[in-house]
């Protein structure tokens, strides 16, 4: 890439946020594709290095694009935290997010920004077409998860796993992305009252390297769905959930105890008593664990938001082209 002097984009039209973790072979060709796709636009590209242990940061710093900024995190915090760091640093009127493995196509960004601008849409979310992924470990779990998420959340977006999105800046910065909630951005936006439009986007095979995807991600999605369901229905009235389940649990437990007492007073042999008691204990313990998990998640959000704390720590920010000035 040709070297050029650093340009200070005070408020570009577009900020492209790309989170990368051990993508040393992908960052340079991806930057080239972004530059080509956004030629003629006023834009910046914010790469967030999420604690890479390979040469990702060095390869990024070798670039001399006047549009490039690099946020280096102190360690690997995960995609949600890295995305939050990139969005916080972004200065554009519209903020686009995409994967760092080359599977999203930056050529889709101009159209998505045009939709957001021309139609006044707060969030334009991609739907991957002709996915270049394995069927068993990627497409099938994704299909099941998307259907379940739509049913639980009530948000009719077909592809929650697609990272390629374009936000209006104020919406992007107000979402509060913690934990593993990057998968549920359309739902978070919906809770904020945002307008959402889903559009088809291209999808490519990974350029190089290995996917960070594992089957354990599906399990995390399932657990996060409980939080999404809670936020959608009981975010401002948790006692209606926990109080209701508490009363039901007391009635259930009391009913079992009453039944056992009546049986004993009637002189009837009580069969399977240990199993009945064990079942009641397990049910009550399960309800307690779920309740504690939801309360802990909500407490985490309160902790960060009330103290204006971030779920990540930045080590350093680089603007490589500025080094030429």
N, C-alpha and C positions, 0 to 999 in steps of 0.2 A: 504494500500500500504506500502511496506517495506521502512523504512527510510534508506537513504544513503547519503554519503557526496556529497557536491555540485561539479558539474563539469563545468568548464568554457569552453563552446563551442565557440571558437573564430570565426570560420566560419564553421558551420555544413553543412551537405549536404542539409538538409531540415529545414525550419522554418514553423511550422503550426500556423497560426494566427486564433484565435477564439474570436469573439466579443460576449460578454454576457451582458444581462440586465435582472436582476431578474430571474436568472436560478439556484437558490440555490440547487435544487434537481437534477440537470443535470450535474453540472461541474465535480463532482468526478467520476461518472461512465463514463463520456465522456473521461476524462483524462486516465482512465484505458484502454479504448478501443483504444485510440491513442497509448499508450505505447505498447499494444499488436500488433497493426497493423504495427508499425515501429520498432519492435524488430530487432536488427542487423544493423540498419541504424544509422548514426550520425545525430541527430536531436535535435531541441528545440521546445517547445510549448509555444507560446506567447498568454496568455489569456488577453484580453482587457476588463476590467470591466467598462462599459459605464454608470457610475453613478447609479449602482444598489442600491435599497433602502431595499433589504432583506438581507439574510445572504450569498449571493453569494461570496463576498470577503472573509469572514471568512472561508467558506468552501474551497475556493481555497488555503488560507494560511495554512490550515491544511494538505495539501498535501506535501509530501517530495520527490517528484521526482527530480532527478538531472537535468532533462531536462526542468523544468518548470520555466517560467518567468511570472510575473503578472504586467500589466500596469493598474494603477487605474486612471481614468479620474476624473476631479474635479466635473463634473456634467454629466447629460445625454445629449450628443451631437447628437446622432443618429448614424445609422449604417455606413454611409459613413465616418464620422469623426473618428469613432472608428476603422474602417478598415484602414484608413490612418495612424492612430497612431500605429497600430500593424505592418503595413508594414514598417513604418519608423524605428521601433525598431528591426525588424527582421534582422538576420545576415546570414541566409542561402543562399546557392548558388541558391536554388529554394525555392519559397515561396508558400505555399498552404494555401488557405482560406476555412473556413467551418463554418457552423452555430453552435451555442451553445446549440441547443435543441435536438441534437442526431438524427436528421433526415438524415443528411449526414453520410456516412459510411467512417471512416478513412482508412478502408481496401482498398479503391480504390486509395489512395494517391500513394503507391509505383508504381502501374502500370502507373499512370498519369505522375509521375516523370520520369519513364523509357521512356515513349513516348517523353516527352520533351527533354530528354538527347539524346536518340538514333536517333531521327529524326530531332533534331535541331529546335524544335518548341518553340516559345516564350511564347505562352499561350495555355494551354490545359484546356478546359472548359467542365464541366459535363452536361450531359443530363439525368435528372431523369427518371428512369424506374419504372413502376408500382407505381406511386405516391400514398402515403398513406395520402391523404388529402381529405377534403370534396369537392364534385363536384361543388356545386353552388357557394360557396364563395371563393374557391381556384383554382380548376382546370379550370372552365369555364372562369373566368376573366384572368387567366394566359394564356390560349390558345388564347384568343382574343388579349391580350396585345402582346404576342410573335409574332403573325402574323402581327400586326400593326407596331411593332418595326422593324421587318425584312423589311417590305415594305418601311418604312421611311428612315431607315439607310443604306439599301443595304448590310447589314452584315447577311449572311445566317447561323446564329446560332439558333438552335431550342428552346433553353431553357435559356432565359436571367435571369430568376428568380432563377436559381441554383447557390448557393453560392460556391459550391465546385469547385475550380479552382486551377491550378498550373501555376505559372509564373516563367520565368527566372528573376533573381533578378533585373537587371538593368531596365527591362521593368516595373516591379511592382513599383519601386521607382520613375519612371518618369511619371506615369499616371496623378498625380494631381487630386485626388478624392475629390471633394467638393460637398456641397449641398446634393442632393439625387442621385448622379451619380453612386453609387455602382451597380445599376441595369444595367448600360450601359457599364460595363468594357470591353466587347468584342469590342464595338464600339470605345471606347477610345483607345484601343490597335490597332485597325484597322487604326485609324487616325495617329498613331505613325509608321505605316508601319510594324507592327508586324505580324508574321505568327501565325495562329490560327488553332487549331484542336479541334473538338467536339467529345467527347467519352461518351458512356453510363455509368452511375454510378447507384449504388443502392440507394434506398430511403426507410426510415423507418418511422413509426409513431412516433410522439413526445414522448420522454421518460417520461416527467412529466411536470407539469405547464401548463400555458395557452399561446396560440399563441399571438404574438404582432401584428398579421395581422388584418387589417380592410379594409372595402371597400374604405375608404378614400385613401388608398395607390394607388388604381387604378386611382383615379383622379390626384394624384401627378405624376404618370407615364405619363399620357396624357400631363400634362403641361411640364414635362421634355423632352418629345419628341420634343417639339418646339425647345428647346435648342439644342438637338441632330441634328435635321434637319438643324438648322442654322450653327452649327459647321461643319457639313459635307460639306455644300454647300457654305457658305459665311464667314467662320471664318477669312480668310485673305482679304476679299473684301466686307465688310459690306455695303459700299455705293451702290453696285449693287443691294442689296436687298432693303435697306431703300430708296435710291434714286428712284428706279423703282416704288416702292409702292407710294412714295410721288408724283411723276409725274402722276401716274394713279389716285390718289386721287384728285389731282388738276383738271385733265381733267374731272373726274366724277362730282366733285362739280361744275366746270365751266359749264359743259353740262346741269346740272339741272337748274342752274341760267339762262343760255341762253334760255332754253326751256320756263321757266316761264316768262322771259322778252318778248319773241316773242308772247306768248299767251296773255300777257297783252296789248302789242301794237296792236294786231289784234282785241282787244276788246272781246276776248273769255273768258267766265267765267272759272276761274281756280278751278277745283274740286279737293279736297283732298290735297290742298297745304300744310296744316300743317303736314299731314302724310308723304309727299315726303320729306319735310325739316327735319322732325324728323328722317326718315330713313337715310338720308345723314349724319346727325350728329352722329347717332349711328355707322354707318360704319366707319366714320373718327375716332371716339373715340376708337372703337375697334382696329383699326390699330395702333393708338397711344399707347394704353395700351400694346399690344403685343410687339411693338418696344421697349418701355421702359423696359418691362420685360426682353427681350433678352439683351439689353444693360446693365441692372443691373447685370445680371448673368455674362456677360463677364467682367464687371468692378470688380466684386467680385474675379474672377480668377486673374486678373491683380494685384489687391490689395495684395492677398496672395503671389503670385509668385514673384512680384517685390521686396517685402520687406522680403521675406523668412519667412513669418508668417504661422502659422498652424491654421486650423479651429477647434482646440481642445486645451485643457490645461491638462497636466499630473500632478496629485497630487503627486504620488509616484510610484516607481517601486520596486517590491519585487522579490526575488529569494529565496523561502522558504527553499530549501535544504541548502543554504549557512548558515542559522542560526544554522546548526548542527556542522559547522566547528569550 
